[in-house]
Amino acid sequence: MRLPHPYRPEKEIVSQRLASLTGALDWAAAATVAVPWVQAVRNNPPPFWAMESLLREYPISSAEGLALMRLAEALLRVPDAETAIALTADQLGRADFDGAADSTLARLSSSAIALSKRFLPESDHPPGLLARLGSRTVVAATLRAVQLLGRQFVLGQTIREAMGEARSAQKKQPALCFSYDMLGEGARTDADAQRYLQSYADAIRSIGAIGAQSDAARAPEHNDGISIKLSALHPRYEDAQHQRVMAELVPRVWQLCALAADANLNLTIDAEEVDRLELSLEVFEALAARIAAEKPQWRGFGLAMQAYQTRALELIDEVTTIARRHGLRLMCRLVKGAYWDAEIKRAQELGLPHYPVFTHKHHSDVSYLACARAMLAAPDAIYPQFATHNAGTIAAILQMAGVTGPHAPPLRGSLPPEGAQPGLGRPGAGFMQSFELQRLHGMGEGVYREVMKATTAHVRVYAPVGQHKDLLAYLVRRLLENGANSSFVNQLGDDGVPVDQLLASPLHASPVSSLPLPPLLYGPARRNSEGVDLTVTTMRAPLLAALATTSVPVVPLFDASRAEPAVAQALRALPAWRGTPVAQRAARLRHAADALQAELPRFCALLVKEAFKTWGDAVAEVREAVDFLRYYADEAERIMQPVALPGPTGESNELRLVARGPWVCISPWNFPLAIFMGQVAAALATGNTVLAKPAEQTPGVALEAVKLLHAVGVPADALQLLHGPGETVGAALVAAPGVAGVVFTGSTQVAKIIHRALAAKDGPIVPLIAETGGINAMVVDSSALPEQVVDAVVQSAFRSAGQRCSALRLLCVHEGIADGVIEMLGGAVAELAGGDPALLATDVGPLIDAEAFDTVARAVDALAAHGRPIDASPVAVPATTHSANFIAPQAFEVPSIEHVRNEIFGPVLQIVRWSGDPATVVERINALGYGLTFGIQTRIDSRAMAMAAQAHIGNVYVNRNTIGAVVGVQPFGGEGLSGTGPKAGGPHYLYRFCAEQTLTINTAAAGGNAALLAAMH
């Protein structure tokens, strides 16, 4: 690794950053410089149509601001009037625009919006003819308003249009430069990547050929430039695909570098997420080496760096080292960062030890200043480009650069005369340090107006270019970043925030994170399971080491004829285990969780070898098993406490839960550790004894899990492992007398067989908990973002080779966007890597065995007879021992929902187009009879809620994938043909393992009622 571990304690890092600023910055003096800028902006506010004005009147934290943001994000891409009307009605109807502030913008916009709402239908209710005509007029006006909003952030919809706007701005401010960004979502397909590559190349040629300031004789810092996003140039720009990235992406980026070098432009590689940072550096240095060899005079290559990352300062050191190693001077942009919420969520979901970004805004500010100082201190290697809208930060940079301060020349200038070389060594030596300031188009214009009056600071505008409908997801992200209540931009226009508060020093460290750390996500009572970031070499190394040393144990077959003696043994063990206090049982399960957490690498290796899990799936499964142990331990202590009930005087009434007896736990091969451990832990926590029958394909994982539970004190007689075929061992256990309950996960067919067998038994009625599969559907309307849809579909349908009960089987796409979504999906599927699950690059492993392969292959053959295969190149599968049972991910378009009759338990997706009323689609999905998982992709909130309420389905997911339910967060289980409930990992699950007992005691039986007498006066 080039950089330190990304998950380190925040306070320690901030303390180091503060130490680096000691003696380098006088914040009070910087704030004094910034005060007149702030006051001037407040005295001369931006026009009412400017972005700052919009954010001030309708902050993102308000219902009104959120409604406008959601409309901006989605409305332009909606192709049909019905959905556009529903979206507009939904968003405008969720906010109150009548109580706006007393300003020109507020009065105009609020009156127009309030009037418009009268012409819109309520949510998805169809309007009458007159209302419909009015609705269309309102939507047309709203579309125009959103387009105008887009123009505040998007310089032009084509590079030529953007350059024309830039020329107009440069006539007023000749020193102004631009960095054009051909923005859009990251590539999902190779066709996307090639389109972005062509767009970037065309833009560079246009800037070089037409731009008045793109004179090749001038230094790149004086010319306009371009910013590129690596994830737009390769659909698999991720650490696991390192080999492909270096072989395919680097040559593509080099084409752009060569063009930019010939035109002497600044080309900046934009910053992306934390998990891609090390890979970005690999790509960056490969390009730097080639530049040094072939274009050594070019000084315009650079990288954007995010100060909110905890490794930002070390990143600057590494980039400086790269520059010096290759004899280059790089142009590097320092930004705060734009993916904060995504980084926080990812760390929480993966169970990482710390956050990779600062959780306090002022900590990010401290990091920014420390990074700025480091960049200014390396003039031979870096030409700094400081992107900020914060007046205090700008003043601090000018001070550290020697432009302001007690020993500085008059407050004029930062860029040396054209052709002059900047001073070397410490900031301020020789000529004043060469650098530039940057702002985002549409933001910070007031502050920079004042800065440019007071100094000759070189300013560049970061200018998004592209179609509004493609860029407004980016717009929303920037609005969230810059429109937050705590941001400088938002507070700058708020006269209620005193200037001294606005410019308060950030130079202090908060003692704790502003958010609970991922291990404490669920509070102090239940620790979150610890995960692994597979992009970090030091975190994945123990897993790869375990793979080399772990072998799958041989598990002896259980003799089915010994089923009744095994049940008798469990019955004999029942009194002692049931009599063990619940706190002690729970403690043993928690010890088991800790032991399993400690052995995560070994169990992951077992899952890879025996169950053919990919590494990501293996880590997630071990974590789920740990979560089950801790959650059920907590739940058992909660529900098994006696509950005192009210009643007449002279008696006590108490409700208790008690163990039922021996439970047969029959678990599947697709989650051989998590579901196995969840079933067993639930039964043990509630005082029952267990006869565990694992899937015959994966007994080794189960054996090691049982050994672990025995090692922490679960008696061997209370937990028996009985390995063998379901037809013999499973059937014998279900039929044996004395069984108090059966918990089963598997196919609907086998669940019905077990149900009938239990019903046919003499003796007590035996409860069955069954979780089975389903024809899990996802409905996509035309307001959904296609890239998000494709991401969710690929994960839901093809992760784990489609061998999940929750996997997506049926995709229903609105006809208005179906062509584009299906084409993108086909291209994304073609990019998946199949083969050996032990390889980090593998996305899709083999099916579990030859029987599963044959079953899925027959289903695919049948589909081919009446479905249309989605065009996707075959997934490449290297010849390995696993390739015999490998089926490539594939999708078929079928005529109707009703054609999808059976679950295909593999990487096979069926697609249907729909139109009309989404409620009808849900009704048809309900009619299939299954009810496990259901996905909804829409930007219409009321529609999502109505569809969820209508669906007879256990787990409904909106605008995300449909897999990966988390214990205690998304309790999992279905209804109808998909199971009996209660939901595993939920607060009602353990009740089914218990019998209820009411204990009533006549406390006055021997005479006298002490409680009653005590109440007398």
ZAGUDREN-846891 format. One record per residue (C-alpha): x, y, z; residue in one letter. Coordinates in steps of 0.02 Angstrom, whole numbers, plus 50000, padded with zeros to 5 digits. Layout:
# residues N
XYZa...
# end
This chain:
# residues 1017
500005000050000m500595017549958r499545025750093l499175022250277p497705011850334h496125021550291p495185017150451y496055025850595r495485035850748p494915053050691e495525063150841k497315056850823e497365061750640i496645079050672v497905081950811s499305077950687q498565089950560r498445103750689l500245100850738a500775103050556s499955120150556l500825126350713t501705142650673g501115142250493a499425150650508l498695165150606d496845161750590w496305177850675a497285187950547a496545177750404a494795180550471a495125199150480t495565198950294v493975189350254a492765200350353v492575214050220p492295200850086w490875193250186v490115210050226q490215215450044a489305199649987v487945202650115r487785220750063n487705215849880n486845198849879p486765188349721p485235190349609p483685180849659f483925167749523w485675163049583a485985146549671m486465154449837e484785163349841s483845147249807l484785138349946l484445152450067r482585152550034e482365133750019y483745125050116p484015106750078i483525102250256s481765108950228s480315099750147a480205113250014e482055112449972g482015093549965l480495093849850a481355105649728l482945095249735m482025079149699r481135087049551l482785093549484a483555076349500e482205066649408a480955076849309l481955080249151l482285061749117r480465056149133v479845052148957p477965050448987d476705063449042a475825052149167e477385049049270t477945067149256a476265073049323i476325060349464a478105065149511l477725083749511t476145081449613a477045070049735d478495081749768q477575098449769l476195090849872g477395085750010r477915103550054a477115119950106d477655134049992f476365146050063d477395151650211g478945157650123a480055171750181a479765189850129d480915190949978s480725192949791t481175174749757l480085168149896a478555178249845r478695174249660l479125155849674s477975151749818s476475160049736s476805150949573a477075134149657i475565135649770a474475140249621l475195125949520s474765113249655k472925116849629r473035109949452f473915093949502l473075077549549p473335069849719e474805057849703s474405043549584d472535047149573h472055049949390p471445067749357p469935072849255g470075080749083l470185098849141l471355094449282a472385084149162r472595098849044l473065109749191g474275096449254s475165095849087r475355114749091t476055114249267v477275100449221v477845109949067a478155125349174a479045115049305t480145107149171l480635124449111r481015129849289a482115114549316v483025118249154q483355135849215l483955128649379l485125117249284g485875132149195r486435138949363q487595124049382f487895117949204v488915129949099l488325122548934g487485107148864q488885105148735t490715109748745i490495123248612r489035130848707e490035130348868a491545138448786m490425152148720g489795155648896e491585155448958a492125168148827r490725179748884s491305178449063a493115181349014q492665197548927k492155204149098k493575195549192q495015192249071p496065182749199a494715169749226l495085151849170c493945136849156f494095118249187s492745109249089y492015093249157d491015082149039m490005075649184l488855060849199g488625044649292e490045032149291g490095019649149a489105003549173r489554996449003t491014996948884d489935006648762a489675019848898d491545020948925a491915022748740q490595036448726r491365046048871y493105043748798l492525051248633q491665065448724s493245069648822y494325068648665a493155079848566d493135092448709a495035093148718i495135095848531r493825109548541s494705118548683i496365117148592g495675122848425a494435136348470i494775142248646g495535159448645a496585155448798q497165138348740s498745144948657d500005130648657a501395143348686a500645147948854r500845138149014a499405126349057p498985136649210e498525151049095h497455140148980n495755132349002d495785113949044g494755098349069i494325086649211s494025068049181i493275054349287k494115037249278l492515028049324s491745035549166a493125027849059l493025009949121h491475000549182p492484990249307r493585003649381y493804994949548e495194987049649d494654969049617a494874971949430q496624979149446h497344969149302q495974974549181r496084992549236v497944993749207m497834984949040a496274993548972e496015010049063l497785016949063v497925016848872p496255025748858r496775039448978v498435041048889w497525045448729q496765060248821l498415065048903c499285065348734a497955076748662l498015088348813a499905088848810a499935093648627d498715107748663a499635112148825n498055110848929l497775106249109n497035088649122l496465083849297t495935066549352i494455069149466d494385061749641a493245047149677e492835035649823e494035029649957v494035011549897d494735017249729r496115028649796l497555016249792e497035010649619l496955028849563s498755031149617l499285015849519e498455022849363v499125040249399f500935034749415e500845023749260a500275039149164l501585050249247a502955038349195a502375038849014r502215057749017i504005059049081a504575047848939a503565055148796e502915072448846k504185078548974p503875097048940q502015095848981w501625103149152r499735101749145g499405084049212f498595082949382g497495074649511l496055080649620a496275076649805m494925076549939q495335084750105a493915076050197y494825059450181q495855055150333t497325050550219r497305066950122a498955073650187l499855057250154e499085057249980l499875074149945i501545067450005d501375052549888e500895063249739v502365074749775t503505059449778t502805053549611i503105070649533a504905071349593r505245053249547r504775056949366h505395074849357g503665082249331l502745097649394r500925092649424l499375103549434m498375096849582c496645102249639r496215101749824l494365099749862v493365096050019k492535080649942g490865075649869a490495057849927y490395060350115w488715052050143d489165037150034a490825034650126e489955035150295i488635022550242k489905010750164r490945010450324a489395006750426q488784993150310e490494984650302l490734985550490g492414994450477l493345000450633p493305019050593h492705030850457y493875034950312p493255052950311v493135066050447f491455066650534t491605084650594h491555098650465k492895108450555h494035093250551h493885093150362s494305111750366d495855108150470v496375094550349s496105106250202y497245119350278l498585106450321a498505099650144c498605117250072a500175120750172r500975104550110a500555108749929m501245126349945l502845119050017a503205108849860a503255121649717p504465111049617d503225096649613a501485104049629i500555119049559y499145120049688p497355123049636q496295127149788f494445123849759a493425131949898t491985144049924h492465147750104n493075165550127a494045161050285g494935146750196t495375158050049i496105171050166a497095157650258a497825151050095i498335168450041l499185170850209q500125154250201m500655158150023a501405174550078g500125185149988v499445192250151t500175193950325g501325205750420p502825203150305h501875201450141a501815214050000p500185223249966p498665212049946l498865209549761r499245193949661g499735176049678s500235170849503l501985176049447p502195185049281p501985174149129e503595164849094g504305167849268a504735153249379q504005152149554p505155152949702g505825136749770l505855130649949g504735137750083r503185147850039p503625166050009g505415162949950a505905171949789g504375176149689f502735173749779m502105155849775q501225150949613s499475144049639f497675146949590e495955147149670l494465137949600q492595138949619r491145128849552l490115136949414h488565144349494g489295144749669m490345157049766g490285171049638e490015184549768g491515179349873v492655178049723y492065194749657r492755202549816e494335191849818v494755196749640m494485215149684k495695213949829a497025203049746t497625197649576t497295179749629a497185168049481h495435160249478v494805145349380r492975140149366v492575121649375y491225120549242a490065105549218p489605102349036v488245090948969g486395087948949q485395093649099h484445077349110k486095068049125d486935079949247l485605083749375l486045068849485a487745077249499y486845093749532l485925086049677v487535079449753r488305096849743r486735104549817l486835092549962l488675096249987e488555115149972n486775117650034g486955109350202a486485120650347n488265120350413s489085125050248s489905142050223f488905145150063v487255142850155n487735153350305q488555167050203l486875173650145g486055171750315d486145188450407d485625179150564g487335170950572v488575183650644p490135186550541v491275181250684d490325164950697q490425162250510l492305164950516l492615155750680a494255146450689s494155127950642p495845124750724l495315113050864h494985094550883a493355087050943s493655072451061p492465059950981v491685056650813s490075065750775s489315048950728l489345032150817p490795022050749l490265007350640p490584994450778p489355004150888l488055006650752l486724997150851y487095005451016g488084999551167p486984984151196a487434974651036r489094976750948r489064976850759n490034962750678s491734967650610e491994966950423g493394968050297v493744980750162d494404969150027l495204983949936t496434985950081v497854973650061t498234972350246t496414968350285m496234954850152r497934946850183a497324935950329p495934929050219l497104924150079l498294916550206a496884906250281a496424899750109l498154891850094a498054883050262t496214878450279t495514861650224s493714856050219v493434842750352p492654826050312v491004823950405v490364806250438p488614802150380l487294799850513f486314783750510d484494788550482a483934773550581s484694781750735r483524796750725a482414791650871e483884788250990p484594805250942a482944813750987v482914803951150a484664810351188q484074828151156a482594825451272l483754819451411r484824835051390a483324846651391l483034849051579p484814854551614a484944866251465w483194873351490r483604875651674g485164885551635t484744903951670p484414913551512v485824925651554a487064911251553q486414904251390r486524921551313a488294923851378a488854907751293r488114913451128l489014930051144r490634920851178h490294910651022a490044926750924a491704933550984d492574917150942a491804916750768l492304934850740q494084930550787a494084916050665e493294925650522l494734922050401p494654903250427r492764902350410f492844913350254c494104901450178a492964886650220l491504895250134l492554898749979v493164880849968k491604871050013e490164882549961a491074891449817f490744908549893k491624923749825t492624933049956w491384947149976g489964934850003d491004924650124a491424939550234v489604945050235a489034927650286e490224926050433v489674943250491r487844938150479e488174922850586a489034933750717v487554945650713d486304931350737f487234925150891l487264942250973r485514947250921y484664931350981y485644932051144a484944949451175d483194944551119e483134929251231a483574939751383e482254952351333r480774940851302i481094927251431m480904938451581q479264935051673p477934948251639v476824953451785a475014955651732l473664966151817p472274957451915g471194957652072p471944959852243t472524944452335g473344935752188e474844937552071s474784934151884n476334931351781e476644926651599l478184916551561r479004909351405l479774892051417v480724880851297a479684868751193r480944854451182g482054846951046p482054856650881w482574849750713v483544863150618c483694859850431i484794872750344s485234875650160p486874875250065w486744893049999n487034900450173f487844885650261p488514895950406l487334910850430a485674901850416i486354886550506f486994897050650m485424907750654g484264892850670q485334884350801v485634900350902a483774904350908a483344887150976a484774886751101l484484904451165a482704900151213t483234884351309g482834871351177n483984857251125t484464855550944v484644841950813l485524851050670a485404843650495k486504853750375p486394853150187a487294837750119e488344848950005q489104859250148t489294848950307p491084854650339g490584872550379v489214866150494a490414854450585l491614868750623e490174879650683a489584865950802v491354863450868k491434882050905l489784881651001l490324866351100h491974875051142a491064889651226v490024878451338g488504872351241v488334854151296p488634840951162a486954832651201d486064849351185a486754851951009l486984837050894q487564837650713l486714824650603l487384824850426h486534815950283g485294817350138p483674826350169g482674811750096e483324800050232t484084809050381v482984824450368g481404814250344a481814802750489a482124817250607l480504825950559v479534809850586a480344805050752a479264805950909p479744819151036g480214832750912v479494849150977a479754859650821g480554860650649v481414875850573v481794874150389f482534884850250t482454878150073g481264875149931s479384877349939t479174859349881q480174852150025v479334863850150a477644856650097k478304838950118i478874843050295i477214851450332h476244836050277r477384824450375a477144834250535l475264835050510a475204816150489a476114812650653k475214806750809d475444816750967g475634835450991p475424847850849i477214852250801v477584870050743p478514872850580l479524888450537i479844888150350a480774900950246e480724896750062t481114905349898g480064915049777g479844923549611i480544939649678n480094954649572a480684972549550m479584985949472v480455000649389v479485016149337d480095029449216s480655041549353s482025029649411a483855033049371l484385019549247p486155018049316e485495014949491q484255002449423v485584992549331v486724992449485d485304985749592a484774972849463v486524965949435v486804964149622q485084956849656s485004944549512a486794938849489f487754940649651r488064923449730s487704916449555a485864919949590g485874906649727q484964916849858r483174915149916c483054934049900s483814935049725a482894944849591l481994933549466r480784945449378l481154963249321l479664973949268c480234989749176v479145004049119h479035004048929e479605022348922g481365017848980i481414999148945a482494999848789d483865009948874g483835000149037v483864983248951i485294988448837e486294995148985m485924979449086l486554968248946g488164978248936g488414977749124a488144958949130v489454956748995a490724965249108e490534952649250l491964940649284a491564922449313g492564907749374g493564902749527d492794910749682p494494910849768a495064924549649l494684942249707l494204947149530a492794934349520t491034941349525d490074925349488v490614908249544g489944891049494p488304883249547l488404872149699i488414855249609d488004845949449a486194843349499e485934862149519a486814865149354f485694852749262d484114860249339t484564878049290v485174872849117a483494864549081r482574880149138a483654890949024v483284879648877d481424881248912a481564900148925l482434901248758a480884893848677a479724908348721h480894922248782g482064934248693r483864933248757p484584949948809i486104953948704d487624951948815a489334944948776s489694928648868p490564930649034v492344924349016a492694908949122v494474902849137p494644883949141a494634878649324t493984864449428t492394874849455h492004878749274s491024862649246a489554869149348n489674887149292f488214895749207i488504913249143a487304926849203p485934929349076q484274937849052a482744934848943f481334946348896e479684936948913v477924941748856p477084944049024s477204942249211i476084926849199e477394917849094h478544917549246v477894902149335r479364894649430n480884900649524e482514897449432i483824895849569f485304902649474g485954918049380p484454919549266v483324934949254l481674936949164q481134954249105i479404961149067v478904978249001r477414986949080w476355002449058s474815009949137g474405008949322d475815002049432p474504995449552a473964983149418t475754976949403v475854973849590v474194964649584e474854953049449r476444949849549i475394945749703n474424933249598a476014922849573l475794917349754g477564920549814y477994934149938g479814935049992l480654950649920t480054964949812f481014979549739g480304996549691i481285009249590q480435026149582t480685044249631r478825045949673i478765043449861d476885041349875s476925028449735r478255018449825a477265018449986m475655013449899a476504999149806m477334992949965a475664993050057a474824983649914q476154970149899a475874953749992h477744952050014i478854950550167g480314961850124n480074977350015v481574987449959y481435004749881v482815011749768n484114998649816r484504980349787n483414966549859t484744955849942i485824956450098g484534958350237a485424963150398v485014955050565v483984966550674g483864979450535v482904970650397q482074955350478p481934942450339f480524930850287g479034929750172g477244924250158e476184913550044g477254901249948l478804909650020s478634904250200g477704904350364t478594917750464g479024924450589p480474933850515k482244928150553a483294941550633g481764950750696g480964954350865p479594941250845h480644926350790y481084918650958l479274917951017y478934903450899r480274893150986f479384895251153c477824889451241a476874901551351e476424898351532q475314908951644t475644907051829l474264913051947t474534912452136i473224915852267n474294926052386t472914926852517a472554908252525a473254906452701a472274921352762g472654939852766g473064951152620n474614960852667a474564971752513a472744976652543l473034980052727l474544990852687a473465001552574a472245005752717m472395022652804h
# end
